[in-house]
């Protein structure tokens, strides 16, 4: 049986990916704001809350990644 060889890790810019996701969550939140009343009447306000949570978690993730980079804990 041949020995399995693990391929080398792919280097990615995780900060850019997290930043893009954070911007998209914020854009979705802003896009849903004009429909606040409609979302509430139809019991879909969770969409707005989900976008807000995604944006907040993205900002927290960026802060944590910045802290790790500053103290040299990046891969």
Secondary structure, DSSP 8 states (H G I E B T S, - for coil): -------------HHHHHHHHHHHHHHHHHHHHTTHHHHHHTT-HHHHHHHHHHHHHHHHHHHHHHHHHHTT---
